[in-house]
Amino acid sequence: MGVSQLDSQLIDALPILDGKRQLTILLGAGASVGSGLSSWNKMVEYLLCDSNLAKDAETAQVLVEQGDLVLLSEGARSCYESDAKWMKALHDALYHDALCGSDIHSLDQLDPSFLQLNAASLACEYPEQVHLVTLNFDTLLELAIDRVNKEIGSENLKKIEVTHLHGIIDPGEEAETNGNALGRKPVFTFHDYLSLIGDTKADARETLIRALEQGDLLIVGTSFRDPDIRQWLGKILKEQKRKENLHKTYFIASREGFKDVDVDEFSRMLPALKGQWESLGVSPIFVQDHFDAAQIIQELRYAGHPGYHSPAERINQIWEKLAGTEFASYQNEFSDLLQQQKRDLKRQVGQQLVNATLWIAHGDKMIRYATHDRLYRDASLLREREQGFDSAMIAGRVYSTCQQLVYGPTGRWRMVAAAPIIISDEREQGSYSRIPVAVVSFGFTEEVDRNTIAVALTKMVDEWSGLLSKSFFR
């Protein structure tokens, strides 16, 4: 989908923060996968191999795809002699992908995902209204809160507690947490869930009941496979309907969370997916990419304010200006900056050939708007490519994930580096969120140092952000 497709119809379906109503945001494992931590599937695959129940990674993958994760986890648990060895195995399963084979040695060096940062930012801005609950074992959400508080400044420090429904797996002595782990012990195996579900006074269950008694519940980043959450929430929603409770439960589902499902397949699936959630009393919100969900969380603080426009409306306004009467002027201005940045890159990396391109988001496409070596006479001559986390074009993937990417080789280039350009409306501070509107990309004929490129890209993106903000809102 991309942020450029988050329209007013979708935004109008979101819960409203009106200064009175409470909102609980429940984050699942999908919120941490973007930071490099293992998904539920990957954790079970690791445990099957580590316990020798699976002789190789391929067998473990088949078992996870075809079997029951909770039962497979119970089988793996039986292979460890003590709780201490099991806890170490769980720790390694969760943090292995992020810490092994990288320069990262502790959780503090990881970056929280956009989803975690935006949820933390919202909670810090509305500490009396917004409550954070997670199914995750890691403390990246707490880390996100710490980072948001550092940006706010000590004089405005917010004490935000994160409730962990399924416990915490300690990342190490370096990491401190202000989280509240209900029962602390990780809930992972069949018997773990059986014990939890059997406890009619379980704190996790009471947390969900309290969330919907006080306000709305927004679920994001989870596959909704946890047995306890399915059972408890199902009963709570049924009881809520009987009592005519007006508080709502929302569920954000992204196509990226479904394995090997393309845009057309996802579109055909939507009636069934919509029907299954609505039959439970849940209001589903469907998006294409995980970053769309993160952007939606950011929009909650602005939606409903006077003069607010959805991301799709704002990006469409930008495109209309770029393709309008000032098209020729923008072509010259943008091509000149690309040419300058190309020369700067060549000096830094010693390349004989560097290609520089500016892509602009419009609807579900990325438009090849400007290059360093040509000027287009009319907007109708511009090429367009698909957006999406799985787009064949690097610019499409970078825009939809909102992450810098250095990739190669491709068909033409030995290496391609690209980064999203994010802007904010300077005319009415506080009225609009920051949104990605474009991507700048560079193609190289030879492989270059990735760290050098990353540093250079950061500087160039700042230049584009300033120029585009000035151009659009002058």
C-alpha positions, -999 to 999 in steps of 0.1 A, spaced: 0 0 0 25 26 11 17 57 31 6 75 -1 -25 52 0 -36 59 36 -67 78 26 -95 96 46 -118 65 45 -91 44 63 -82 72 87 -119 79 96 -122 42 107 -95 47 134 -102 53 171 -101 90 181 -81 105 208 -104 132 221 -88 140 254 -112 117 273 -114 83 258 -88 57 268 -69 36 242 -49 5 248 -24 -5 221 -16 -42 221 16 -50 201 26 -84 189 59 -100 177 56 -82 143 65 -50 161 100 -64 169 108 -83 138 116 -50 121 144 -45 147 160 -78 137 146 -100 165 132 -135 157 96 -140 149 76 -167 167 82 -191 138 119 -184 138 122 -190 175 105 -224 172 127 -233 143 158 -224 163 146 -245 193 138 -275 172 174 -275 159 190 -266 192 172 -295 209 180 -319 181 144 -327 174 150 -314 139 183 -325 123 186 -295 100 171 -261 94 151 -272 64 133 -299 84 126 -274 112 111 -249 87 88 -276 73 77 -286 108 69 -250 117 50 -243 85 29 -275 88 27 -281 125 14 -264 157 39 -239 172 27 -244 208 30 -282 206 63 -281 189 76 -258 216 64 -282 243 84 -310 225 115 -289 224 111 -279 261 112 -316 271 147 -319 257 162 -294 282 172 -307 316 165 -276 337 146 -243 337 179 -225 334 189 -243 302 155 -237 288 156 -200 295 190 -198 279 176 -216 248 147 -192 247 171 -162 250 192 -174 222 162 -182 200 149 -147 204 181 -127 201 202 -150 179 194 -133 146 200 -98 159 232 -104 178 250 -131 159 271 -122 129 268 -85 135 285 -57 153 256 -55 178 265 -70 212 236 -58 234 199 -49 231 208 -13 237 225 -12 203 193 -23 185 169 2 171 132 0 180 110 -4 150 89 25 136 58 9 151 74 8 186 87 43 184 54 57 172 34 38 199 59 51 225 57 86 212 19 85 214 19 72 249 44 98 261 22 126 246 -10 111 261 2 94 293 -32 94 309 -51 81 278 -28 57 260 -17 24 275 9 0 261 5 -38 263 27 -63 245 29 -100 238 66 -97 232 94 -110 254 118 -83 245 120 -48 260 124 -28 228 92 -9 236 107 3 268 138 13 249 116 32 225 100 51 254 135 60 268 145 74 234 113 94 231 118 108 266 154 118 257 140 138 227 113 154 249 139 164 276 141 157 313 117 185 322 89 167 304 99 131 313 70 107 311 68 75 332 52 50 309 48 14 320 46 -14 294 26 -45 304 40 -78 291 12 -103 290 35 -133 283 66 -124 304 101 -111 296 132 -128 283 160 -107 298 183 -94 270 212 -91 294 224 -72 325 229 -40 304 192 -35 297 170 -20 323 132 -22 320 103 -3 333 80 -30 321 54 -49 341 58 -86 332 27 -104 345 41 -135 361 75 -127 345 80 -163 334 77 -166 296 46 -182 282 57 -203 252 48 -240 254 16 -259 254 16 -264 292 25 -227 297 -7 -216 278 -28 -244 295 -19 -231 329 -25 -195 319 -59 -202 303 -69 -223 333 -64 -193 357 -97 -175 357 -81 -146 376 -50 -144 355 -35 -108 354 -32 -110 316 -70 -117 313 -78 -89 337 -57 -65 316 -77 -72 285 -110 -69 304 -99 -36 320 -87 -22 286 -122 -26 270 -140 -15 301 -121 18 300 -119 25 263 -109 11 229 -84 -17 221 -61 -15 191 -43 -47 182 -13 -45 158 17 -66 148 3 -100 158 -10 -130 139 -36 -136 167 -25 -172 171 -19 -171 209 -44 -195 225 -50 -174 256 -56 -142 237 -80 -159 213 -100 -175 240 -101 -146 264 -108 -119 238 -134 -140 222 -153 -143 255 -148 -107 264 -161 -94 230 -191 -117 233 -199 -104 268 -192 -68 256 -218 -72 228 -244 -86 253 -239 -55 276 -240 -32 246 -205 -18 255 -197 9 230 -159 5 233 -144 -10 201 -116 -34 193 -96 -27 162 -72 -51 144 -46 -39 119 -36 -66 94 -10 -61 68 -3 -81 36 33 -83 47 22 -105 75 10 -132 51 36 -154 35 40 -151 -3 7 -133 -9 8 -107 -37 -14 -76 -41 -41 -93 -62 -43 -124 -39 -46 -101 -9 -74 -82 -26 -94 -114 -32 -88 -125 4 -102 -93 19 -140 -102 20 -132 -134 39 -107 -117 62 -131 -88 69 -160 -113 76 -140 -133 101 -130 -103 122 -164 -86 121 -181 -119 131 -161 -116 164 -170 -79 169 -136 -66 158 -132 -37 134 -104 -48 109 -81 -23 92 -62 -37 62 -29 -23 49 -2 -36 26 31 -30 46 41 -31 82 52 5 80 16 15 71 6 3 106 33 24 121 22 54 102 -14 48 113 -3 49 150 13 83 142 -18 96 126 -39 90 157 -26 122 174 -36 143 144 -68 127 130 -99 147 137 -81 180 143 -94 210 124 -77 212 89 -64 177 91 -58 158 58 -49 122 54 -15 112 41 -30 102 8 -46 136 4 -14 155 13 7 134 -11 -18 139 -39 -16 177 -33 21 175 -36 19 155 -68 -6 179 -84 19 208 -77 49 188 -91 30 179 -122 14 213 -127 24 247 -141 58 246 -122 68 213 -137 97 227 -158 110 247 -129 111 217 -106 128 196 -133 157 221 -135 159 225 -97 158 188 -88 181 177 -117 207 203 -106 207 189 -70 210 153 -83 239 163 -105 256 180 -75 250 150 -52 264 127 -80 296 147 -81 299 146 -43 295 108 -43 320 103 -70 346 122 -50 339 101 -19 338 66 -35 360 71 -66 334 59 -91 336 67 -128 298 62 -132 271 71 -107 234 74 -116 212 96 -95 174 95 -95 145 111 -76 113 91 -72 80 107 -61 52 87 -45 18 90 -61 -11 66 -54 2 31 -54 32 40 -77 66 55 -75 72 80 -103 107 84 -117 105 122 -115 140 135 -120 175 123 -129 210 139 -130 214 137 -168 181 147 -184 151 170 -182 115 158 -189 92 181 -209 59 168 -195 47 147 -165 30 123 -189 65 111 -200 75 100 -166 79 63 -158 61 46 -129 69 15 -108 50 -4 -82 53 3 -45 54 -24 -18 77 -43 6 81 -69 -21 83 -45 -51 107 -55 -79 121 -20 -78 144 -9 -50 127 25 -48 93 8 -42 107 -13 -14 125 16 3 94 38 2 71 11 16 95 1 44 108 36 50 143 22 55 175 30 38 187 2 15 221 -7 0 216 -35 -25 233 -53 -53 241 -64 -78 211 -57 -99 207 -62 -137 224 -29 -146 243 -18 -114 268 -34 -92 253 -17 -63 222 6 -56 218 28 -26 184 44 -18 168 62 11 133 76 19 127 113 20 104 124 49 89 158 52 65 177 75 42 206 68 59 237 82 28 259 77 8 245 106 30 229 131 12 202 150 -16 197 125 1 170 104 23 140 108 57 136 91 53 115 60 76 99 34 69 114 0 99 104 -21 130 82 -25 165 92 -38 186 65 -53 221 61 -67 235 33 -89 271 24 -89 291 5 -115 314 -10 -88 309 -21 -52 316 7 -27 320 9 10 285 6 26 293 28 56 305 56 34 274 54 14 251 53 45 267 85 59 265 103 25 229 92 20 219 107 54 233 141 45 217 140 10 183 130 24 184 160 48 191 182 17 161 168 -1 138 170 30 146 207 33 142 214 -4 109 195 -8 94 210 23 103 245 11 90 237 -24 57 222 -14 48 246 14 62 279 2 
